[in-house]
Amino acid sequence: MKAVILAGGKGTRLAEETVSRPKPMVEVGGHPILWHIMKIYAAHGITEFVVCLGYKGYMIKEYFENYFLHNSDVTFDLATGKSDIHRDSRLERGENWKVTLVDTGEDSLTATRLRIASKYLTPGEDFCMTYGDGVSDVDISASIAQHQASGMHATMTVANTPGRFGLPQLDETGTRVASFDEKPEISNQGVNAGFFVLSPEAFDYIGDIDCLWEDGPVQELAAAGKLGAWRHRGFWQPMDMLRDKQRLEELWESGKAPWKIWPDTPPIIATSGRGKKA
């Protein structure tokens, strides 16, 4: 299964950081928030990613092109122009990822980005989709299992948080979204936290008109009775404003970041050709 990450927005409410880089590249604990999101999915065995680029997308391309350089010790020989990477981050960090970066337009809306990226998905296969600015300890594996057992075309993760986010109204079972309001005045049932699981049928609700995933397709899925709800009662935090970034930094520095569900990988001990420690 693949995960699509929407990473093309301009992040204007975090202008202190996004004036010079795309929001998914804003760092928490020395790593882009995008990296944290991918680590969450990888912890559930999802290691193939389709990242939808837009605003300053070239910076995300350069990050992955130079991933080893960003995450390894390196020696530059300026006389010869050669460089040596001393630690292989694929081994040290266990990141066996396959990342497809798709230019989906600088000003495209979220449904359009998803439609453009669809050609890189596996035909007939369910996939995950989320935003490039929020972290959580959501049980992605369990949400996938519920989705595949439910017959829904889409399953939204619903989390508890203040009411400035899209408001799903759940049915009496608590497992299906009956209606969806992207701009609620109050929130008492939870909010759209992203971390969707989608079936290919979800694309039937995305037309050729540029629109937000939340304004059109999600509302139509809910009206058709095909939008499921995975209720998450744990940690979820979007990085919308500077204070959100500061909170995430504090949690990471404390060593108790709730979204860090992946294990630490022991460091590699370099050895010489004779098997002795270097």
Sequence and secondary structure as in RCSB ss.txt:
>XXXX:A:sequence
MKAVILAGGKGTRLAEETVSRPKPMVEVGGHPILWHIMKIYAAHGITEFVVCLGYKGYMIKEYFENYFLHNSDVT
FDLATGKSDIHRDSRLERGENWKVTLVDTGEDSLTATRLRIASKYLTPGEDFCMTYGDGVSDVDISASIAQHQAS
GMHATMTVANTPGRFGLPQLDETGTRVASFDEKPEISNQGVNAGFFVLSPEAFDYIGDIDCLWEDGPVQELAAAG
KLGAWRHRGFWQPMDMLRDKQRLEELWESGKAPWKIWPDTPPIIATSGRGKKA
>XXXX:A:secstr
 EEEEEE    GGGHHHHTSS GGG EETTEEHHHHHHHHHHHTT  EEEEEE TTHHHHHHHHHTHHHHHS EE
EETTTTEEEE S HHHHH    EEEEEE  TT  HHHHHHHHGGGS TT  EEEEETTEEE   HHHHHHHHHHH
T SEEEEEE   TTS EEEE TTSSBEEEEESS S  SS EE   EEE GGGGGG  SS   TTTTHHHHHHHTT
 EEEEEE S EEE  SHHHHHHHHHHHHTT  TT  S        B TTS B 
